[in-house]
Amino acid sequence: MKLRTFVGSAAVCGVVLAGMSKQGGSTGGGTPQEASVGAIPAAGSYTPASWASAFLGVIGEPQTACNLGAVEAWESAEGGAWDNSAAANPLDTTEREPGSWSINSVGVQAYPSWAEGLQANAAAITNGLYGGILSALSAGDSAQAVADAVASSPWGTAPFSANC
């Protein structure tokens, strides 16, 4: 195993553990959280759907059809990772990580690995500024409520539509 992979995996593991303690070791529905570092696909193998699932798992939010639809719509609204140069950053966060670099004047970051990008997005959304988004995700029953929370937050995403 390469040192970089180990360090990236350890960092994501720390985010998983932090998410578990935030949620009391469970998802919003009260069932044990099953997110694990082993579920993170290798670089280049994420799809918008698989990244949305990994992101929800790391932040300890329920993986409902509405939440998955909301995160995928958010990825599309931002255009990160697949549609711009924000490597491994589907939500275009500006959260800095070791080895990341800015891709624009706003400070959107690109990351050297999917693990670091996932960690950065998880750190950003749980930094205390995005309670509305986390509340809508915890409810898990309205993709549009998540989209509205994102658009009204300081994240910087323009209004968008999302469906379950």
C-alpha positions as CSV (number, residue, x, y, z in Angstrom):
1,M,0.0,0.0,0.0
2,K,1.4,3.4,-0.9
3,L,1.8,5.9,1.9
4,R,-0.4,8.5,0.2
5,T,-3.3,6.0,0.0
6,F,-2.9,5.1,3.6
7,V,-2.8,8.7,4.7
8,G,-5.8,9.6,2.6
9,S,-7.7,6.6,3.9
10,A,-6.8,7.4,7.5
11,A,-8.0,11.0,7.0
12,V,-11.4,9.8,5.6
13,C,-11.6,7.3,8.4
14,G,-11.3,10.2,10.8
15,V,-14.2,12.0,9.1
16,V,-16.3,8.8,9.3
17,L,-15.6,8.6,13.0
18,A,-16.4,12.3,13.4
19,G,-19.6,11.8,11.5
20,M,-20.5,8.8,13.7
21,S,-20.0,10.8,16.9
22,K,-22.0,13.7,15.4
23,Q,-24.9,11.3,14.8
24,G,-24.4,9.3,17.9
25,G,-23.0,6.4,15.9
26,S,-26.0,6.1,13.7
27,T,-27.7,7.7,10.7
28,G,-30.6,10.0,11.1
29,G,-32.9,7.0,11.1
30,G,-31.4,5.5,14.2
31,T,-29.8,2.5,12.4
32,P,-26.1,1.8,12.8
33,Q,-24.0,3.7,10.3
34,E,-22.3,1.4,7.7
35,A,-20.0,3.9,6.0
36,S,-16.4,2.6,5.6
37,V,-13.2,3.6,4.0
38,G,-13.3,0.3,2.1
39,A,-16.4,1.6,0.2
40,I,-14.4,4.4,-1.4
41,P,-13.7,3.5,-5.1
42,A,-10.3,4.0,-6.6
43,A,-9.5,7.3,-8.3
44,G,-11.4,7.7,-11.5
45,S,-14.1,5.2,-10.7
46,Y,-16.6,7.5,-8.9
47,T,-19.8,8.4,-10.7
48,P,-22.1,11.2,-9.5
49,A,-24.3,8.5,-7.8
50,S,-21.5,6.6,-6.1
51,W,-19.9,9.9,-4.9
52,A,-23.3,11.1,-3.5
53,S,-23.6,7.8,-1.6
54,A,-20.0,8.0,-0.2
55,F,-20.5,11.6,0.8
56,L,-23.8,10.9,2.7
57,G,-22.1,7.9,4.4
58,V,-19.1,10.0,5.5
59,I,-21.3,12.8,7.0
60,G,-23.6,10.3,8.6
61,E,-26.8,11.3,6.8
62,P,-29.4,8.8,5.6
63,Q,-29.0,7.4,2.1
64,T,-32.6,7.9,1.0
65,A,-33.7,8.3,-2.6
66,C,-34.4,12.0,-1.9
67,N,-31.0,12.6,-0.4
68,L,-29.2,10.8,-3.2
69,G,-31.2,12.8,-5.7
70,A,-30.5,16.0,-3.9
71,V,-26.7,15.5,-3.8
72,E,-26.6,14.4,-7.4
73,A,-28.5,17.5,-8.4
74,W,-26.2,19.6,-6.3
75,E,-23.2,18.1,-8.0
76,S,-24.7,18.9,-11.4
77,A,-25.5,22.5,-10.3
78,E,-21.9,23.0,-9.2
79,G,-20.3,21.1,-12.1
80,G,-17.3,20.0,-10.1
81,A,-15.1,16.9,-10.7
82,W,-16.7,15.8,-14.0
83,D,-17.6,19.1,-15.7
84,N,-14.8,21.4,-14.6
85,S,-11.2,21.3,-13.4
86,A,-12.2,20.9,-9.7
87,A,-10.6,17.4,-9.5
88,A,-12.2,15.1,-6.9
89,N,-14.5,18.0,-5.8
90,P,-18.1,17.4,-7.1
91,L,-19.6,20.2,-4.9
92,D,-16.9,22.8,-5.7
93,T,-15.9,23.4,-2.1
94,T,-13.2,26.0,-1.2
95,E,-12.1,23.9,1.8
96,R,-8.3,23.6,1.6
97,E,-6.5,20.3,2.2
98,P,-2.8,19.4,2.0
99,G,-1.9,19.2,-1.6
100,S,-5.1,20.9,-2.9
101,W,-4.9,23.9,-5.2
102,S,-7.3,26.7,-6.3
103,I,-8.8,26.5,-9.8
104,N,-10.5,29.9,-9.8
105,S,-10.6,33.3,-8.2
106,V,-13.2,32.2,-5.7
107,G,-10.8,29.6,-4.3
108,V,-12.6,26.4,-5.4
109,Q,-10.1,23.6,-4.8
110,A,-9.0,20.6,-6.8
111,Y,-7.7,17.6,-4.8
112,P,-5.0,15.1,-5.6
113,S,-7.3,12.2,-4.6
114,W,-10.9,11.3,-4.2
115,A,-10.3,10.6,-0.5
116,E,-9.0,14.1,0.1
117,G,-11.8,15.6,-1.9
118,L,-14.4,13.6,0.1
119,Q,-12.7,14.6,3.3
120,A,-12.7,18.3,2.3
121,N,-16.4,18.3,1.3
122,A,-17.3,16.6,4.6
123,A,-15.3,19.0,6.6
124,A,-16.9,22.0,4.9
125,I,-20.5,20.9,5.3
126,T,-19.9,20.1,9.0
127,N,-18.1,23.3,9.9
128,G,-21.1,24.9,11.6
129,L,-22.2,27.1,8.7
130,Y,-24.6,24.6,7.0
131,G,-27.1,23.5,9.6
132,G,-30.0,24.1,7.2
133,I,-28.5,21.7,4.7
134,L,-27.7,19.1,7.3
135,S,-31.3,19.4,8.8
136,A,-32.8,18.8,5.4
137,L,-30.5,15.8,4.8
138,S,-31.4,14.4,8.2
139,A,-35.1,14.5,7.4
140,G,-34.3,12.6,4.2
141,D,-37.7,13.1,2.7
142,S,-37.4,16.0,0.2
143,A,-34.7,16.5,-2.4
144,Q,-36.1,20.0,-3.1
145,A,-35.8,21.0,0.6
146,V,-32.1,20.1,0.4
147,A,-31.7,22.0,-2.8
148,D,-33.4,25.1,-1.2
149,A,-31.3,24.8,1.9
150,V,-28.1,24.7,-0.3
151,A,-29.2,27.7,-2.4
152,S,-30.0,29.8,0.8
153,S,-26.7,28.9,2.4
154,P,-23.3,30.6,2.2
155,W,-22.0,27.6,0.0
156,G,-22.6,29.8,-3.1
157,T,-24.6,27.4,-5.3
158,A,-27.3,29.1,-7.4
159,P,-30.9,27.8,-7.0
160,F,-31.5,24.4,-8.6
161,S,-34.2,21.8,-8.7
162,A,-33.9,18.3,-7.2
163,N,-36.1,15.2,-7.2
164,C,-36.3,12.0,-5.3
